[in-house]
Structure formats: structure tokens, C-alpha cells
Amino acid sequence: MFIEWTPDLSVKNETIDKQHQQWIKLLDDFYEGIRLGKSKEVLEQLILGMLDYTRYHFKEEEQHMKKIGFRDLEKHKALHAEYIQKIEDYHERLMNGRLILSLEVTAYLKTWLINHIKGADQRYAE
């Protein structure tokens, strides 16, 4: 397993924790697709699924932050937009044959996700 949910990733909100768990599963599936040498079409479906779920989760999370009056919402939204842009860029480069999907790509996505949950997301959990 490339990435796994652990209790230290909790933001003390069951709905968002479940979404983070699903997101981690999608990233793990993407990693496995690369590791197993799946076709470009399969990898495209995996990255698009991850992109769609990321957009959905960010929207839900931003609504939650707005509801609780999180003061750094705009800064947090900018972090979300940056990550979405990175995944979109990976997808575009994959489709144009300019990206060799590697562990480096998934390592970036994993590191960003873990750091984001443990850092930015856990700030609103307080």
C-alpha cells in the first residue's frame, strides 16, 4: 500500500475524515496503476477520477470551513486551487504524451495530501 489512512490524519469531522479516506484510496489506486504498468487509458480514468473527487472534496470542505467561520478560508482555497491545477497539468501532459507517470508524480501528490491534511486542514479542526 502506497498511502494509508491513519488516525493522526483526522480533522475531528467524520464526514471530512471519510472523504479524506476515499481520496487516499483513489491516490493509492492511481499509484498501483502506475506500478503495475496499466495502459494510458486506464491511467487517464484513474487520474480523472481522482481529479473529480478532489474537486468534490474541496468544495465540501470549503463549505464546511465557511460554515464554521474559518478565518483562513481564502488562503486555504488558494492551496486547493494550486493542487487542482497540478493534477490538471499531469492529466494534460499524460494525454499529450509529455508525462511519464512515475513514482515521482505520485510521491508529489501523496506528500502534498499528507502535509495538507496534517497542516492546513487540521488548523480548522481546532
C-alpha beads as a LAMMPS data file, in Angstrom:
LAMMPS data file: protein, C-alpha beads

126 atoms
125 bonds

1 atom types
1 bond types

-500.0 500.0 xlo xhi
-500.0 500.0 ylo yhi
-500.0 500.0 zlo zhi

Masses

1 110.0

Atoms # bond

1 1 1 0.000 0.000 0.000
2 1 1 1.404 3.358 -1.074
3 1 1 -0.608 5.572 1.233
4 1 1 -2.812 4.646 4.134
5 1 1 -5.256 6.444 6.407
6 1 1 -4.010 6.748 9.975
7 1 1 -5.751 8.348 12.989
8 1 1 -3.242 11.227 13.056
9 1 1 -4.849 12.413 9.794
10 1 1 -8.209 13.012 11.470
11 1 1 -9.678 16.516 11.345
12 1 1 -12.261 15.580 14.009
13 1 1 -15.100 15.649 11.483
14 1 1 -16.477 12.260 10.473
15 1 1 -17.711 13.379 7.046
16 1 1 -14.441 15.033 6.055
17 1 1 -12.388 12.186 7.524
18 1 1 -14.367 9.725 5.361
19 1 1 -13.763 11.920 2.317
20 1 1 -10.045 12.024 3.079
21 1 1 -10.068 8.223 3.376
22 1 1 -11.739 7.922 -0.043
23 1 1 -9.282 10.403 -1.534
24 1 1 -6.362 8.391 -0.135
25 1 1 -7.840 5.237 -1.682
26 1 1 -8.074 6.930 -5.090
27 1 1 -4.458 8.088 -4.864
28 1 1 -3.407 4.579 -3.838
29 1 1 -5.306 3.137 -6.836
30 1 1 -3.539 5.614 -9.134
31 1 1 -0.165 4.606 -7.708
32 1 1 -0.996 0.922 -8.192
33 1 1 -1.999 1.618 -11.797
34 1 1 1.394 3.177 -12.459
35 1 1 3.280 0.480 -10.549
36 1 1 1.533 -2.281 -12.479
37 1 1 2.114 -0.580 -15.842
38 1 1 -1.562 -0.121 -16.695
39 1 1 -2.481 1.340 -20.077
40 1 1 -2.640 5.046 -20.765
41 1 1 -6.443 4.781 -20.951
42 1 1 -6.679 3.150 -17.516
43 1 1 -4.323 5.714 -16.014
44 1 1 -6.353 8.512 -17.586
45 1 1 -9.515 7.166 -15.959
46 1 1 -7.722 6.908 -12.617
47 1 1 -6.355 10.453 -12.764
48 1 1 -9.716 11.850 -13.924
49 1 1 -11.476 10.015 -11.088
50 1 1 -9.003 11.454 -8.619
51 1 1 -9.424 14.922 -10.114
52 1 1 -13.233 14.754 -9.938
53 1 1 -13.178 13.538 -6.351
54 1 1 -10.623 16.172 -5.355
55 1 1 -12.851 18.929 -6.756
56 1 1 -15.877 17.471 -4.935
57 1 1 -13.994 17.153 -1.648
58 1 1 -12.521 20.648 -1.811
59 1 1 -15.970 22.129 -2.453
60 1 1 -17.419 20.233 0.522
61 1 1 -14.509 21.155 2.757
62 1 1 -14.662 24.838 1.792
63 1 1 -18.395 24.906 2.572
64 1 1 -17.642 23.399 5.992
65 1 1 -14.923 25.981 6.656
66 1 1 -17.267 28.779 5.658
67 1 1 -19.984 27.383 7.953
68 1 1 -17.647 27.316 10.962
69 1 1 -16.203 30.755 10.175
70 1 1 -12.665 29.569 9.447
71 1 1 -10.623 32.754 9.150
72 1 1 -8.051 31.445 6.656
73 1 1 -10.625 30.225 4.130
74 1 1 -9.315 32.256 1.177
75 1 1 -5.747 31.138 1.781
76 1 1 -6.954 27.542 2.059
77 1 1 -8.925 27.855 -1.187
78 1 1 -5.757 29.041 -2.925
79 1 1 -3.936 25.886 -1.757
80 1 1 -6.797 23.803 -3.128
81 1 1 -6.685 25.599 -6.482
82 1 1 -2.932 25.009 -6.727
83 1 1 -3.349 21.257 -6.167
84 1 1 -6.192 21.007 -8.682
85 1 1 -4.009 22.817 -11.216
86 1 1 -1.181 20.358 -10.618
87 1 1 -3.441 17.338 -11.230
88 1 1 -4.907 19.001 -14.347
89 1 1 -1.380 19.624 -15.583
90 1 1 -0.436 15.978 -15.012
91 1 1 -3.548 14.893 -16.927
92 1 1 -2.860 17.226 -19.842
93 1 1 0.771 16.137 -20.055
94 1 1 -0.273 12.475 -19.919
95 1 1 -2.744 12.950 -22.772
96 1 1 -0.183 14.808 -24.892
97 1 1 2.485 12.183 -24.323
98 1 1 4.677 14.594 -22.394
99 1 1 4.418 12.937 -18.995
100 1 1 5.947 9.703 -17.957
101 1 1 3.926 8.689 -14.961
102 1 1 6.293 7.637 -12.276
103 1 1 6.587 7.240 -8.574
104 1 1 7.827 10.843 -8.543
105 1 1 4.403 12.069 -9.692
106 1 1 2.541 10.022 -7.104
107 1 1 5.088 10.929 -4.418
108 1 1 4.328 14.624 -5.018
109 1 1 0.563 14.016 -4.814
110 1 1 0.969 11.906 -1.653
111 1 1 3.311 14.361 0.073
112 1 1 1.061 17.311 -0.722
113 1 1 -2.028 15.475 0.528
114 1 1 -0.486 14.315 3.813
115 1 1 1.123 17.699 4.513
116 1 1 -2.127 19.482 3.644
117 1 1 -4.264 17.341 5.945
118 1 1 -1.773 17.444 8.825
119 1 1 -1.123 21.146 8.368
120 1 1 -3.784 23.305 6.757
121 1 1 -6.781 21.008 7.361
122 1 1 -6.018 20.292 10.995
123 1 1 -5.965 24.050 11.663
124 1 1 -9.702 24.267 11.039
125 1 1 -10.242 21.161 13.184
126 1 1 -9.226 23.237 16.184

Bonds

1 1 1 2
2 1 2 3
3 1 3 4
4 1 4 5
5 1 5 6
6 1 6 7
7 1 7 8
8 1 8 9
9 1 9 10
10 1 10 11
11 1 11 12
12 1 12 13
13 1 13 14
14 1 14 15
15 1 15 16
16 1 16 17
17 1 17 18
18 1 18 19
19 1 19 20
20 1 20 21
21 1 21 22
22 1 22 23
23 1 23 24
24 1 24 25
25 1 25 26
26 1 26 27
27 1 27 28
28 1 28 29
29 1 29 30
30 1 30 31
31 1 31 32
32 1 32 33
33 1 33 34
34 1 34 35
35 1 35 36
36 1 36 37
37 1 37 38
38 1 38 39
39 1 39 40
40 1 40 41
41 1 41 42
42 1 42 43
43 1 43 44
44 1 44 45
45 1 45 46
46 1 46 47
47 1 47 48
48 1 48 49
49 1 49 50
50 1 50 51
51 1 51 52
52 1 52 53
53 1 53 54
54 1 54 55
55 1 55 56
56 1 56 57
57 1 57 58
58 1 58 59
59 1 59 60
60 1 60 61
61 1 61 62
62 1 62 63
63 1 63 64
64 1 64 65
65 1 65 66
66 1 66 67
67 1 67 68
68 1 68 69
69 1 69 70
70 1 70 71
71 1 71 72
72 1 72 73
73 1 73 74
74 1 74 75
75 1 75 76
76 1 76 77
77 1 77 78
78 1 78 79
79 1 79 80
80 1 80 81
81 1 81 82
82 1 82 83
83 1 83 84
84 1 84 85
85 1 85 86
86 1 86 87
87 1 87 88
88 1 88 89
89 1 89 90
90 1 90 91
91 1 91 92
92 1 92 93
93 1 93 94
94 1 94 95
95 1 95 96
96 1 96 97
97 1 97 98
98 1 98 99
99 1 99 100
100 1 100 101
101 1 101 102
102 1 102 103
103 1 103 104
104 1 104 105
105 1 105 106
106 1 106 107
107 1 107 108
108 1 108 109
109 1 109 110
110 1 110 111
111 1 111 112
112 1 112 113
113 1 113 114
114 1 114 115
115 1 115 116
116 1 116 117
117 1 117 118
118 1 118 119
119 1 119 120
120 1 120 121
121 1 121 122
122 1 122 123
123 1 123 124
124 1 124 125
125 1 125 126
